Amino acid sequence: MSSETRTALIGIIVENENSVEELNRLLHEYRRHIIGRMGVPHPSKGISIISIALDSDQDTISALSGKLGALEGVSSKTIYSKN
């Protein structure tokens, strides 16, 4: 694991309410890497939009993003700072 950290943003769309408990468990598991979190419900579409700001090594960010995207009814994309 590299000692260098990156700043990243994971955008998450939750379309399946049944995945929320596992999603929150994952975010709790990675809490020491999370700088901030914002959730916005979109009731007319029946979805939730969540953004997670992180500062961690590349492997940890990728692992969390992959685990989130593997949840049923959850989509995620990650963007990284240039530095």
Jmol script that loads the backbone (N, CA, C; Angstrom):
load data "model"
ATOM      1  N   MET A   1       0.836  -1.174   0.000  1.00  0.00           N
ATOM      2  CA  MET A   1       0.000   0.000   0.000  1.00  0.00           C
ATOM      3  C   MET A   1       0.885   1.242   0.000  1.00  0.00           C
ATOM      4  N   SER A   2       0.594   2.167  -0.882  1.00  0.00           N
ATOM      5  CA  SER A   2       1.369   3.395  -0.999  1.00  0.00           C
ATOM      6  C   SER A   2       1.057   4.345   0.151  1.00  0.00           C
ATOM      7  N   SER A   3       2.064   5.124   0.570  1.00  0.00           N
ATOM      8  CA  SER A   3       1.830   6.098   1.630  1.00  0.00           C
ATOM      9  C   SER A   3       1.252   7.396   1.073  1.00  0.00           C
ATOM     10  N   GLU A   4       1.278   7.570  -0.253  1.00  0.00           N
ATOM     11  CA  GLU A   4       0.707   8.753  -0.872  1.00  0.00           C
ATOM     12  C   GLU A   4      -0.805   8.644  -0.906  1.00  0.00           C
ATOM     13  N   THR A   5      -1.464   9.783  -0.649  1.00  0.00           N
ATOM     14  CA  THR A   5      -2.917   9.776  -0.709  1.00  0.00           C
ATOM     15  C   THR A   5      -3.401  10.594  -1.887  1.00  0.00           C
ATOM     16  N   ARG A   6      -4.621  10.315  -2.279  1.00  0.00           N
ATOM     17  CA  ARG A   6      -5.283  11.057  -3.342  1.00  0.00           C
ATOM     18  C   ARG A   6      -6.602  11.572  -2.793  1.00  0.00           C
ATOM     19  N   THR A   7      -7.056  12.656  -3.351  1.00  0.00           N
ATOM     20  CA  THR A   7      -8.379  13.170  -3.017  1.00  0.00           C
ATOM     21  C   THR A   7      -9.309  12.742  -4.135  1.00  0.00           C
ATOM     22  N   ALA A   8     -10.461  12.215  -3.746  1.00  0.00           N
ATOM     23  CA  ALA A   8     -11.393  11.694  -4.738  1.00  0.00           C
ATOM     24  C   ALA A   8     -12.827  11.972  -4.317  1.00  0.00           C
ATOM     25  N   LEU A   9     -13.711  11.889  -5.295  1.00  0.00           N
ATOM     26  CA  LEU A   9     -15.142  12.029  -5.062  1.00  0.00           C
ATOM     27  C   LEU A   9     -15.827  10.823  -5.680  1.00  0.00           C
ATOM     28  N   ILE A  10     -16.613  10.128  -4.866  1.00  0.00           N
ATOM     29  CA  ILE A  10     -17.411   9.017  -5.375  1.00  0.00           C
ATOM     30  C   ILE A  10     -18.853   9.507  -5.452  1.00  0.00           C
ATOM     31  N   GLY A  11     -19.424   9.466  -6.653  1.00  0.00           N
ATOM     32  CA  GLY A  11     -20.832   9.786  -6.853  1.00  0.00           C
ATOM     33  C   GLY A  11     -21.620   8.493  -6.858  1.00  0.00           C
ATOM     34  N   ILE A  12     -22.701   8.460  -6.103  1.00  0.00           N
ATOM     35  CA  ILE A  12     -23.484   7.236  -5.939  1.00  0.00           C
ATOM     36  C   ILE A  12     -24.953   7.539  -6.225  1.00  0.00           C
ATOM     37  N   ILE A  13     -25.590   6.667  -7.003  1.00  0.00           N
ATOM     38  CA  ILE A  13     -27.036   6.715  -7.220  1.00  0.00           C
ATOM     39  C   ILE A  13     -27.610   5.431  -6.648  1.00  0.00           C
ATOM     40  N   VAL A  14     -28.561   5.561  -5.729  1.00  0.00           N
ATOM     41  CA  VAL A  14     -29.190   4.401  -5.106  1.00  0.00           C
ATOM     42  C   VAL A  14     -30.612   4.280  -5.641  1.00  0.00           C
ATOM     43  N   GLU A  15     -30.872   3.178  -6.355  1.00  0.00           N
ATOM     44  CA  GLU A  15     -32.193   2.929  -6.911  1.00  0.00           C
ATOM     45  C   GLU A  15     -32.919   1.793  -6.187  1.00  0.00           C
ATOM     46  N   ASN A  16     -32.216   1.094  -5.309  1.00  0.00           N
ATOM     47  CA  ASN A  16     -32.795  -0.029  -4.579  1.00  0.00           C
ATOM     48  C   ASN A  16     -32.648   0.216  -3.084  1.00  0.00           C
ATOM     49  N   GLU A  17     -33.761   0.520  -2.422  1.00  0.00           N
ATOM     50  CA  GLU A  17     -33.733   0.804  -0.978  1.00  0.00           C
ATOM     51  C   GLU A  17     -33.170  -0.357  -0.167  1.00  0.00           C
ATOM     52  N   ASN A  18     -33.313  -1.572  -0.665  1.00  0.00           N
ATOM     53  CA  ASN A  18     -32.832  -2.745   0.066  1.00  0.00           C
ATOM     54  C   ASN A  18     -31.310  -2.771   0.199  1.00  0.00           C
ATOM     55  N   SER A  19     -30.611  -1.969  -0.588  1.00  0.00           N
ATOM     56  CA  SER A  19     -29.149  -1.931  -0.529  1.00  0.00           C
ATOM     57  C   SER A  19     -28.612  -0.859   0.417  1.00  0.00           C
ATOM     58  N   VAL A  20     -29.490  -0.045   0.973  1.00  0.00           N
ATOM     59  CA  VAL A  20     -29.055   1.088   1.796  1.00  0.00           C
ATOM     60  C   VAL A  20     -28.324   0.633   3.064  1.00  0.00           C
ATOM     61  N   GLU A  21     -28.806  -0.410   3.705  1.00  0.00           N
ATOM     62  CA  GLU A  21     -28.157  -0.868   4.933  1.00  0.00           C
ATOM     63  C   GLU A  21     -26.717  -1.305   4.668  1.00  0.00           C
ATOM     64  N   GLU A  22     -26.495  -2.061   3.600  1.00  0.00           N
ATOM     65  CA  GLU A  22     -25.141  -2.509   3.261  1.00  0.00           C
ATOM     66  C   GLU A  22     -24.280  -1.328   2.819  1.00  0.00           C
ATOM     67  N   LEU A  23     -24.859  -0.392   2.082  1.00  0.00           N
ATOM     68  CA  LEU A  23     -24.131   0.805   1.657  1.00  0.00           C
ATOM     69  C   LEU A  23     -23.644   1.577   2.887  1.00  0.00           C
ATOM     70  N   ASN A  24     -24.524   1.784   3.846  1.00  0.00           N
ATOM     71  CA  ASN A  24     -24.126   2.511   5.057  1.00  0.00           C
ATOM     72  C   ASN A  24     -23.089   1.733   5.863  1.00  0.00           C
ATOM     73  N   ARG A  25     -23.167   0.411   5.864  1.00  0.00           N
ATOM     74  CA  ARG A  25     -22.167  -0.401   6.553  1.00  0.00           C
ATOM     75  C   ARG A  25     -20.794  -0.199   5.919  1.00  0.00           C
ATOM     76  N   LEU A  26     -20.756  -0.181   4.584  1.00  0.00           N
ATOM     77  CA  LEU A  26     -19.489   0.048   3.881  1.00  0.00           C
ATOM     78  C   LEU A  26     -18.925   1.438   4.183  1.00  0.00           C
ATOM     79  N   LEU A  27     -19.785   2.440   4.161  1.00  0.00           N
ATOM     80  CA  LEU A  27     -19.310   3.793   4.451  1.00  0.00           C
ATOM     81  C   LEU A  27     -18.798   3.899   5.883  1.00  0.00           C
ATOM     82  N   HIS A  28     -19.441   3.203   6.796  1.00  0.00           N
ATOM     83  CA  HIS A  28     -18.958   3.193   8.179  1.00  0.00           C
ATOM     84  C   HIS A  28     -17.589   2.497   8.268  1.00  0.00           C
ATOM     85  N   GLU A  29     -17.442   1.408   7.512  1.00  0.00           N
ATOM     86  CA  GLU A  29     -16.175   0.666   7.502  1.00  0.00           C
ATOM     87  C   GLU A  29     -15.017   1.529   6.997  1.00  0.00           C
ATOM     88  N   TYR A  30     -15.291   2.417   6.037  1.00  0.00           N
ATOM     89  CA  TYR A  30     -14.263   3.272   5.427  1.00  0.00           C
ATOM     90  C   TYR A  30     -14.274   4.694   5.996  1.00  0.00           C
ATOM     91  N   ARG A  31     -14.921   4.906   7.131  1.00  0.00           N
ATOM     92  CA  ARG A  31     -15.132   6.246   7.675  1.00  0.00           C
ATOM     93  C   ARG A  31     -13.847   7.035   7.900  1.00  0.00           C
ATOM     94  N   ARG A  32     -12.746   6.375   8.213  1.00  0.00           N
ATOM     95  CA  ARG A  32     -11.519   7.134   8.494  1.00  0.00           C
ATOM     96  C   ARG A  32     -10.926   7.764   7.236  1.00  0.00           C
ATOM     97  N   HIS A  33     -11.383   7.337   6.069  1.00  0.00           N
ATOM     98  CA  HIS A  33     -10.907   7.882   4.799  1.00  0.00           C
ATOM     99  C   HIS A  33     -11.847   8.960   4.246  1.00  0.00           C
ATOM    100  N   ILE A  34     -13.034   9.071   4.838  1.00  0.00           N
ATOM    101  CA  ILE A  34     -14.061   9.971   4.317  1.00  0.00           C
ATOM    102  C   ILE A  34     -13.901  11.368   4.922  1.00  0.00           C
ATOM    103  N   ILE A  35     -13.805  12.359   4.040  1.00  0.00           N
ATOM    104  CA  ILE A  35     -13.717  13.761   4.444  1.00  0.00           C
ATOM    105  C   ILE A  35     -15.115  14.312   4.703  1.00  0.00           C
ATOM    106  N   GLY A  36     -16.047  13.972   3.817  1.00  0.00           N
ATOM    107  CA  GLY A  36     -17.409  14.475   3.938  1.00  0.00           C
ATOM    108  C   GLY A  36     -18.369  13.658   3.097  1.00  0.00           C
ATOM    109  N   ARG A  37     -19.641  13.807   3.422  1.00  0.00           N
ATOM    110  CA  ARG A  37     -20.688  13.042   2.748  1.00  0.00           C
ATOM    111  C   ARG A  37     -21.914  13.933   2.621  1.00  0.00           C
ATOM    112  N   MET A  38     -22.557  13.860   1.441  1.00  0.00           N
ATOM    113  CA  MET A  38     -23.797  14.601   1.244  1.00  0.00           C
ATOM    114  C   MET A  38     -24.792  13.682   0.549  1.00  0.00           C
ATOM    115  N   GLY A  39     -25.975  13.609   1.081  1.00  0.00           N
ATOM    116  CA  GLY A  39     -27.023  12.800   0.469  1.00  0.00           C
ATOM    117  C   GLY A  39     -28.210  13.663   0.105  1.00  0.00           C
ATOM    118  N   VAL A  40     -28.755  13.422  -1.082  1.00  0.00           N
ATOM    119  CA  VAL A  40     -29.900  14.184  -1.554  1.00  0.00           C
ATOM    120  C   VAL A  40     -30.960  13.196  -2.043  1.00  0.00           C
ATOM    121  N   PRO A  41     -32.126  13.187  -1.397  1.00  0.00           N
ATOM    122  CA  PRO A  41     -33.189  12.319  -1.890  1.00  0.00           C
ATOM    123  C   PRO A  41     -33.838  12.930  -3.131  1.00  0.00           C
ATOM    124  N   HIS A  42     -34.303  12.080  -4.019  1.00  0.00           N
ATOM    125  CA  HIS A  42     -35.040  12.529  -5.208  1.00  0.00           C
ATOM    126  C   HIS A  42     -36.340  11.719  -5.245  1.00  0.00           C
ATOM    127  N   PRO A  43     -37.301  12.110  -4.367  1.00  0.00           N
ATOM    128  CA  PRO A  43     -38.506  11.302  -4.173  1.00  0.00           C
ATOM    129  C   PRO A  43     -39.327  11.052  -5.436  1.00  0.00           C
ATOM    130  N   SER A  44     -39.406  12.027  -6.322  1.00  0.00           N
ATOM    131  CA  SER A  44     -40.240  11.827  -7.515  1.00  0.00           C
ATOM    132  C   SER A  44     -39.677  10.741  -8.435  1.00  0.00           C
ATOM    133  N   LYS A  45     -38.383  10.480  -8.345  1.00  0.00           N
ATOM    134  CA  LYS A  45     -37.746   9.405  -9.121  1.00  0.00           C
ATOM    135  C   LYS A  45     -37.535   8.144  -8.289  1.00  0.00           C
ATOM    136  N   GLY A  46     -37.727   8.252  -6.967  1.00  0.00           N
ATOM    137  CA  GLY A  46     -37.522   7.104  -6.085  1.00  0.00           C
ATOM    138  C   GLY A  46     -36.061   6.705  -5.937  1.00  0.00           C
ATOM    139  N   ILE A  47     -35.165   7.700  -6.027  1.00  0.00           N
ATOM    140  CA  ILE A  47     -33.732   7.421  -5.904  1.00  0.00           C
ATOM    141  C   ILE A  47     -33.102   8.348  -4.870  1.00  0.00           C
ATOM    142  N   SER A  48     -31.899   8.009  -4.467  1.00  0.00           N
ATOM    143  CA  SER A  48     -31.087   8.875  -3.621  1.00  0.00           C
ATOM    144  C   SER A  48     -29.760   9.118  -4.316  1.00  0.00           C
ATOM    145  N   ILE A  49     -29.244  10.326  -4.148  1.00  0.00           N
ATOM    146  CA  ILE A  49     -27.974  10.715  -4.741  1.00  0.00           C
ATOM    147  C   ILE A  49     -27.027  11.033  -3.585  1.00  0.00           C
ATOM    148  N   ILE A  50     -25.871  10.386  -3.586  1.00  0.00           N
ATOM    149  CA  ILE A  50     -24.920  10.558  -2.488  1.00  0.00           C
ATOM    150  C   ILE A  50     -23.551  10.900  -3.072  1.00  0.00           C
ATOM    151  N   SER A  51     -22.884  11.858  -2.463  1.00  0.00           N
ATOM    152  CA  SER A  51     -21.498  12.140  -2.843  1.00  0.00           C
ATOM    153  C   SER A  51     -20.614  11.931  -1.618  1.00  0.00           C
ATOM    154  N   ILE A  52     -19.491  11.268  -1.845  1.00  0.00           N
ATOM    155  CA  ILE A  52     -18.543  10.956  -0.785  1.00  0.00           C
ATOM    156  C   ILE A  52     -17.186  11.539  -1.176  1.00  0.00           C
ATOM    157  N   ALA A  53     -16.664  12.445  -0.366  1.00  0.00           N
ATOM    158  CA  ALA A  53     -15.318  12.988  -0.586  1.00  0.00           C
ATOM    159  C   ALA A  53     -14.352  12.199   0.287  1.00  0.00           C
ATOM    160  N   LEU A  54     -13.235  11.751  -0.324  1.00  0.00           N
ATOM    161  CA  LEU A  54     -12.255  10.930   0.384  1.00  0.00           C
ATOM    162  C   LEU A  54     -10.846  11.465   0.205  1.00  0.00           C
ATOM    163  N   ASP A  55     -10.014  11.123   1.159  1.00  0.00           N
ATOM    164  CA  ASP A  55      -8.576  11.333   1.032  1.00  0.00           C
ATOM    165  C   ASP A  55      -7.919  10.054   1.520  1.00  0.00           C
ATOM    166  N   SER A  56      -7.368   9.284   0.577  1.00  0.00           N
ATOM    167  CA  SER A  56      -6.809   7.981   0.920  1.00  0.00           C
ATOM    168  C   SER A  56      -5.901   7.513  -0.212  1.00  0.00           C
ATOM    169  N   ASP A  57      -5.319   6.341  -0.032  1.00  0.00           N
ATOM    170  CA  ASP A  57      -4.509   5.781  -1.103  1.00  0.00           C
ATOM    171  C   ASP A  57      -5.419   5.247  -2.210  1.00  0.00           C
ATOM    172  N   GLN A  58      -4.870   5.147  -3.400  1.00  0.00           N
ATOM    173  CA  GLN A  58      -5.619   4.734  -4.591  1.00  0.00           C
ATOM    174  C   GLN A  58      -6.308   3.387  -4.403  1.00  0.00           C
ATOM    175  N   ASP A  59      -5.629   2.422  -3.807  1.00  0.00           N
ATOM    176  CA  ASP A  59      -6.206   1.083  -3.629  1.00  0.00           C
ATOM    177  C   ASP A  59      -7.441   1.110  -2.744  1.00  0.00           C
ATOM    178  N   THR A  60      -7.408   1.884  -1.680  1.00  0.00           N
ATOM    179  CA  THR A  60      -8.547   1.966  -0.769  1.00  0.00           C
ATOM    180  C   THR A  60      -9.742   2.617  -1.449  1.00  0.00           C
ATOM    181  N   ILE A  61      -9.497   3.693  -2.172  1.00  0.00           N
ATOM    182  CA  ILE A  61     -10.577   4.379  -2.886  1.00  0.00           C
ATOM    183  C   ILE A  61     -11.193   3.440  -3.924  1.00  0.00           C
ATOM    184  N   SER A  62     -10.368   2.761  -4.679  1.00  0.00           N
ATOM    185  CA  SER A  62     -10.857   1.818  -5.689  1.00  0.00           C
ATOM    186  C   SER A  62     -11.638   0.672  -5.062  1.00  0.00           C
ATOM    187  N   ALA A  63     -11.166   0.179  -3.927  1.00  0.00           N
ATOM    188  CA  ALA A  63     -11.855  -0.923  -3.245  1.00  0.00           C
ATOM    189  C   ALA A  63     -13.250  -0.493  -2.805  1.00  0.00           C
ATOM    190  N   LEU A  64     -13.361   0.674  -2.192  1.00  0.00           N
ATOM    191  CA  LEU A  64     -14.670   1.155  -1.756  1.00  0.00           C
ATOM    192  C   LEU A  64     -15.588   1.372  -2.950  1.00  0.00           C
ATOM    193  N   SER A  65     -15.083   2.020  -3.980  1.00  0.00           N
ATOM    194  CA  SER A  65     -15.896   2.277  -5.165  1.00  0.00           C
ATOM    195  C   SER A  65     -16.402   0.977  -5.784  1.00  0.00           C
ATOM    196  N   GLY A  66     -15.541  -0.015  -5.871  1.00  0.00           N
ATOM    197  CA  GLY A  66     -15.933  -1.307  -6.430  1.00  0.00           C
ATOM    198  C   GLY A  66     -16.992  -2.008  -5.598  1.00  0.00           C
ATOM    199  N   LYS A  67     -16.829  -1.961  -4.282  1.00  0.00           N
ATOM    200  CA  LYS A  67     -17.811  -2.598  -3.385  1.00  0.00           C
ATOM    201  C   LYS A  67     -19.160  -1.903  -3.474  1.00  0.00           C
ATOM    202  N   LEU A  68     -19.145  -0.570  -3.580  1.00  0.00           N
ATOM    203  CA  LEU A  68     -20.402   0.171  -3.705  1.00  0.00           C
ATOM    204  C   LEU A  68     -21.102  -0.166  -5.024  1.00  0.00           C
ATOM    205  N   GLY A  69     -20.346  -0.184  -6.106  1.00  0.00           N
ATOM    206  CA  GLY A  69     -20.909  -0.472  -7.414  1.00  0.00           C
ATOM    207  C   GLY A  69     -21.418  -1.897  -7.560  1.00  0.00           C
ATOM    208  N   ALA A  70     -20.943  -2.801  -6.706  1.00  0.00           N
ATOM    209  CA  ALA A  70     -21.382  -4.197  -6.753  1.00  0.00           C
ATOM    210  C   ALA A  70     -22.723  -4.414  -6.052  1.00  0.00           C
ATOM    211  N   LEU A  71     -23.166  -3.420  -5.286  1.00  0.00           N
ATOM    212  CA  LEU A  71     -24.445  -3.557  -4.592  1.00  0.00           C
ATOM    213  C   LEU A  71     -25.591  -3.495  -5.600  1.00  0.00           C
ATOM    214  N   GLU A  72     -26.616  -4.288  -5.376  1.00  0.00           N
ATOM    215  CA  GLU A  72     -27.759  -4.327  -6.287  1.00  0.00           C
ATOM    216  C   GLU A  72     -28.495  -2.985  -6.267  1.00  0.00           C
ATOM    217  N   GLY A  73     -28.705  -2.421  -7.446  1.00  0.00           N
ATOM    218  CA  GLY A  73     -29.428  -1.163  -7.558  1.00  0.00           C
ATOM    219  C   GLY A  73     -28.622   0.059  -7.161  1.00  0.00           C
ATOM    220  N   VAL A  74     -27.302  -0.088  -7.110  1.00  0.00           N
ATOM    221  CA  VAL A  74     -26.417   1.032  -6.759  1.00  0.00           C
ATOM    222  C   VAL A  74     -25.415   1.239  -7.889  1.00  0.00           C
ATOM    223  N   SER A  75     -25.292   2.471  -8.351  1.00  0.00           N
ATOM    224  CA  SER A  75     -24.305   2.832  -9.371  1.00  0.00           C
ATOM    225  C   SER A  75     -23.328   3.807  -8.738  1.00  0.00           C
ATOM    226  N   SER A  76     -22.048   3.680  -9.096  1.00  0.00           N
ATOM    227  CA  SER A  76     -21.062   4.623  -8.561  1.00  0.00           C
ATOM    228  C   SER A  76     -19.994   4.921  -9.601  1.00  0.00           C
ATOM    229  N   LYS A  77     -19.492   6.128  -9.528  1.00  0.00           N
ATOM    230  CA  LYS A  77     -18.375   6.573 -10.364  1.00  0.00           C
ATOM    231  C   LYS A  77     -17.428   7.370  -9.488  1.00  0.00           C
ATOM    232  N   THR A  78     -16.151   7.257  -9.774  1.00  0.00           N
ATOM    233  CA  THR A  78     -15.142   7.946  -8.979  1.00  0.00           C
ATOM    234  C   THR A  78     -14.348   8.904  -9.862  1.00  0.00           C
ATOM    235  N   ILE A  79     -14.114  10.100  -9.339  1.00  0.00           N
ATOM    236  CA  ILE A  79     -13.213  11.040  -9.994  1.00  0.00           C
ATOM    237  C   ILE A  79     -12.120  11.413  -8.997  1.00  0.00           C
ATOM    238  N   TYR A  80     -10.933  11.668  -9.519  1.00  0.00           N
ATOM    239  CA  TYR A  80      -9.755  11.950  -8.696  1.00  0.00           C
ATOM    240  C   TYR A  80      -9.217  13.337  -8.976  1.00  0.00           C
ATOM    241  N   SER A  81      -8.618  13.938  -7.952  1.00  0.00           N
ATOM    242  CA  SER A  81      -7.910  15.193  -8.160  1.00  0.00           C
ATOM    243  C   SER A  81      -6.691  14.901  -9.026  1.00  0.00           C
ATOM    244  N   LYS A  82      -6.183  15.915  -9.699  1.00  0.00           N
ATOM    245  CA  LYS A  82      -5.009  15.718 -10.556  1.00  0.00           C
ATOM    246  C   LYS A  82      -3.750  15.519  -9.737  1.00  0.00           C
ATOM    247  N   ASN A  83      -3.708  16.013  -8.522  1.00  0.00           N
ATOM    248  CA  ASN A  83      -2.514  15.903  -7.669  1.00  0.00           C
ATOM    249  C   ASN A  83      -2.781  14.992  -6.502  1.00  0.00           C
TER     250      ASN A  83
END
end "model"
wireframe off; spacefill off
backbone 0.3
color backbone group
